[in-house]
Amino acid sequence: MKVLILGATGYIGSAVVSRLTLEGHDVVPLVKDAAALSPDAPVRVGDLTDPASLRAAVTDDVDAVVNLATPTGDEAVDAAALEALLAPLRGTGRAFVYTSGVWVLGATGDAALTEDAGTDPIAIVGYRPRIEQRVLAGAGDDVRAVVIRPGIAYGRDGGIPALMTGWAREHGTGRYVGPVTTRWPMVHVDDLAELYVLALTKGQPGDLLHGVAWESVPAAAIAAAADIAAGGTGRAEPWPRAEAAEALGEPFAEALALDQVVSGRRAVEELGWRPSRPSVLAELAGGTRG
């Protein structure tokens, strides 16, 4: 397949590009400025704030589009960008995979939420469920539209756990926001990349999938493992929400304190996804998955 990818150089995007390339697909990144790249580089130029450029990038030879770009934070802009990307795909049966996230579910309680659960988004992803619905509606126009909600990604020395390692190195101990009972749904970025390939090759129109390999991992345990990764002894202490908000911004602090248990079984059962990488705790501590 020839796959146009928005956000190809990002944390998850680079892993998806690597996996698609490994499996023989032709990846075409969408970039804002191709001037700094080799003139032979197979790229398209476009910007989320310029719908005409996005529409022009989805040419007839593109078999699928994957949107891994960071949203602008403006619902009208993101909705216009989505419409520009979907318009050339309508009536063609080609694939469109959109990246959302589990934070749209809000606090879950102790039961692992599936894709059938309602949304209750926190502020940082406030309008994202409406964008999800716009994507999924594309299935009615003969677009193989799929939404993936990744859990908190880790691995390749990136993601929030890598930030936590930096905080442990800076403060001399691991830090977590919110109660000690806070749990996060997690996924290794390479396992997640494999899910994107499956969604492109096997996903059905209107699929909504949780990219979650580990339903709930205690944030305090991740902070302790991050302390070990930073050269410490595995200590972790609470980071008061107000202090975290001052340093990181309230929306991100709220996200870090969000307690969630989320199921990723649908992708396993329907697409044959088989996440196999070490857990975040093993990864940070230098061990292997048991």
Residue pairs with C-beta under 8 A, 6 or more apart in sequence:
1 25
1 26
1 63
1 64
1 95
1 200
1 201
2 25
2 26
2 28
2 61
2 62
2 63
2 64
3 20
3 25
3 26
3 27
3 28
3 62
3 63
3 64
3 65
3 66
3 200
4 28
4 29
4 30
4 44
4 57
4 58
4 62
4 64
4 65
4 66
5 13
5 16
5 17
5 20
5 27
5 28
5 29
5 30
5 65
5 66
5 68
6 13
6 30
6 46
6 48
6 65
6 66
6 67
6 68
6 69
6 85
7 13
7 67
7 68
7 69
7 70
7 99
8 14
8 16
8 17
8 27
8 29
8 30
8 31
8 68
9 29
9 31
10 68
10 69
10 70
11 153
11 156
11 158
11 159
11 189
12 68
12 99
12 150
12 153
12 189
12 192
12 193
13 68
13 69
15 156
15 189
15 190
15 192
15 193
16 66
16 68
16 192
16 193
16 196
16 197
17 27
17 29
18 193
19 190
19 193
19 194
19 196
19 197
20 27
20 196
20 197
20 200
21 27
23 197
25 197
25 200
26 42
27 42
28 42
28 43
28 44
28 62
29 42
29 43
29 44
30 43
30 44
30 45
30 46
30 54
30 57
30 69
31 37
31 43
31 44
31 45
31 46
32 45
32 46
32 47
33 45
34 41
34 43
34 45
37 43
44 57
45 53
45 57
46 53
46 54
46 56
46 57
47 53
47 54
48 54
48 69
48 71
48 72
48 77
48 78
48 81
49 72
49 77
49 81
51 80
51 81
51 83
51 84
52 84
54 81
54 84
54 85
55 84
55 85
55 87
55 88
58 65
58 85
58 87
58 88
58 89
59 88
60 88
62 94
63 94
63 95
64 94
64 95
64 96
64 97
64 144
64 200
65 85
65 89
65 94
65 95
65 96
65 97
66 96
66 97
66 99
66 196
66 200
67 82
67 85
67 96
67 97
67 98
67 99
68 99
71 78
71 128
71 131
72 78
72 81
75 127
75 130
75 131
78 127
78 131
79 130
79 131
79 134
82 98
82 131
82 134
82 135
83 134
85 96
86 96
86 135
86 138
86 141
86 143
86 145
89 96
89 138
89 143
90 138
90 141
90 142
90 143
91 141
91 142
92 142
92 143
93 142
93 143
93 144
94 143
94 144
95 143
95 144
95 145
95 146
95 199
95 200
95 203
96 135
96 138
96 143
96 144
96 145
96 146
97 146
97 147
97 148
97 196
97 199
97 200
97 203
98 131
98 132
98 135
98 145
98 146
98 147
98 148
99 148
99 150
100 125
100 128
100 129
100 131
100 132
100 147
100 148
100 149
101 125
101 128
101 149
101 150
102 149
102 150
102 151
102 152
102 185
102 210
102 212
102 260
102 262
103 121
103 122
103 124
103 125
103 128
103 255
103 258
103 260
104 119
104 120
104 121
104 125
104 128
104 129
104 132
104 149
105 113
105 117
105 119
105 120
105 121
105 149
105 260
105 262
106 119
106 120
106 121
106 122
106 258
107 120
107 258
107 259
107 260
108 117
108 259
108 260
108 261
108 262
109 261
110 261
111 261
112 215
112 216
112 261
112 262
112 263
113 260
113 261
113 262
113 263
114 210
114 263
114 265
114 266
115 149
115 208
115 209
115 210
115 266
119 129
119 132
121 127
121 128
121 129
122 251
122 254
122 255
122 258
123 250
123 251
123 254
124 251
124 252
124 254
124 255
132 147
132 208
135 145
135 146
135 147
136 145
136 147
136 206
136 208
137 145
138 145
138 205
139 145
139 205
139 206
142 205
143 205
144 203
144 204
144 205
145 205
145 206
145 207
146 199
146 203
146 204
146 205
146 206
146 207
146 208
146 209
147 207
147 208
147 209
148 195
148 196
148 199
148 209
148 210
148 211
149 208
149 209
149 210
149 211
149 212
150 187
150 192
150 211
150 212
151 184
151 185
151 186
151 187
151 210
151 211
151 212
151 213
151 214
151 262
151 264
152 159
152 160
152 161
152 184
152 185
152 186
152 187
153 159
153 160
153 186
153 187
153 188
153 189
153 192
154 160
154 161
154 162
154 186
154 187
154 188
154 189
154 280
154 283
154 284
155 188
155 189
155 190
155 277
155 280
155 283
156 189
156 190
158 189
159 189
160 256
161 222
161 225
161 226
161 280
161 283
161 284
164 174
164 175
164 176
164 222
164 223
164 226
165 226
165 229
165 230
165 284
166 230
167 174
167 175
167 226
167 239
168 174
168 175
168 223
168 226
168 227
168 229
168 230
168 232
169 230
169 231
172 232
173 227
173 232
173 235
173 236
173 237
174 220
174 222
174 223
174 224
174 225
174 226
174 227
174 230
174 232
174 234
174 235
174 236
174 237
175 223
175 236
175 237
175 238
175 239
176 182
176 219
176 220
176 222
176 223
176 236
176 237
176 238
176 239
176 256
177 219
177 238
177 239
177 241
177 244
177 253
177 256
177 257
178 219
178 238
178 241
178 256
178 257
178 258
178 259
179 238
179 257
179 259
180 218
180 220
180 238
181 218
181 259
182 218
182 219
182 220
182 257
182 258
182 259
183 216
183 217
183 218
183 219
183 259
183 260
183 261
184 216
184 217
184 219
184 222
184 258
184 260
185 210
185 212
185 214
185 215
185 216
185 217
185 260
185 261
185 262
185 264
186 212
186 213
186 214
186 217
186 279
186 280
187 211
187 212
187 213
187 214
187 264
187 275
188 213
188 275
188 277
188 278
188 280
188 283
190 277
191 213
191 273
191 275
191 276
191 277
192 211
194 273
194 274
194 275
195 209
195 211
195 267
195 271
195 273
195 275
198 267
198 271
198 272
198 273
199 207
199 209
199 271
202 271
202 272
203 209
203 271
204 270
207 270
209 264
209 266
209 267
209 270
209 271
210 262
210 263
210 264
210 266
210 267
211 264
211 267
212 262
212 263
212 264
213 264
213 275
213 277
214 279
214 280
215 261
215 262
215 263
215 264
216 260
216 261
216 262
217 279
217 280
217 281
219 256
220 236
221 236
221 281
222 280
222 281
222 284
223 236
223 237
224 234
224 235
224 236
225 234
225 280
225 281
225 284
225 285
226 236
226 284
227 233
227 234
227 235
227 236
228 234
228 284
228 285
228 286
229 284
229 285
229 286
241 253
241 257
244 253
244 256
244 257
245 253
245 254
248 256
264 273
264 275
267 273
268 274
268 275
276 289
277 283
277 289
278 287
278 288
278 289
279 289
281 287
282 288
282 289
282 290
